[in-house]
């Protein structure tokens, strides 16, 4: 009897230690993937891992083109607005001559507004006023529960609604277009699910994911070699505890069930960071007006660089149905 009690105590101690270890891994995963400080430490630690460098931080890579940037050819300024939670959101703004056409460009994970310049340049040429927000946790982005943390589009949707209100305050009759890349695309899709004002007439999502749970499940295996069970659950627990982010709730594919805003889906056919299959899952499930463009050989977040002529021809063909761009 005594031996049985000792054995049970021993097994209990092992189980408790193992459980604490799993929880600790969840804390590490949340810190390295969803905080600015942790992400930088992770990049430094994984500096010799080519797979990590090419995929995990790929949204931050800016491919410069030979022509002058919009920063060099147009006036711009920093602007801010309040979201519905009373938080200050910041953005870079390129004004245009009239106030009737606006586009809000949402950057990807670990990037910044400057990474969206290659999109902004084209929109500005078409007469759009261009707003490029700082996403949450990125440089001048909104803090969440006191943390400089990324919310993968979930809380960013609140900020984006604030920017939509900003455009309307400049011109109540304006037409607004949303365009996001990767995490920014997820932000756009989740914002559409919040029933934004009718001024938002169309949107483009480029290489967005179906849900944070789905995307992190892919990266848990590919980047870190860890199984979904139990580590996705403990990472999700940590994220909910620290910043209120539930990986399953943060779901563009679910939020789009509440939207009918015309939406153009774009994805690179060679994308394995946000798997190519996800764009078809999103497109096939959407009940609003929609169109689809896939770019052969394009990896993650470089469709616009891989085949810019096809990319912009499709975007303008889609946009002109809802906004005068001639």
Secondary structure, 3 states (H helix, E strand, C coil): CHHHHHHHHHHHHHHHHHHHHHHHHHHHHHHHHHEHHHHHHHHHHCCCCHHHHHHHCHHHCCCCCCCCCHHHHCCCEEEEEECCCCCEEEEEEECCCCCCEEEEEECCCCCCHHHHHHHHHHHHHCCCEEEEECCCCCCCCCCECCECECCCCCCHHHHHHHHHHHHHHHCCCCEEEEEEECHHHHHHHHHHCCCCCCCEEEEEEECCCCCHHHHHHHHHHHCCCCCHHHHHHHHHHHHHHHHCCCCCCCCHHHHHHHCCCEEEEEEECCCCCCCCHHHHHHHHHCCCCEEEEEECCCCCCCHHHHCHHHHHHHHHHHHCCCCCCC
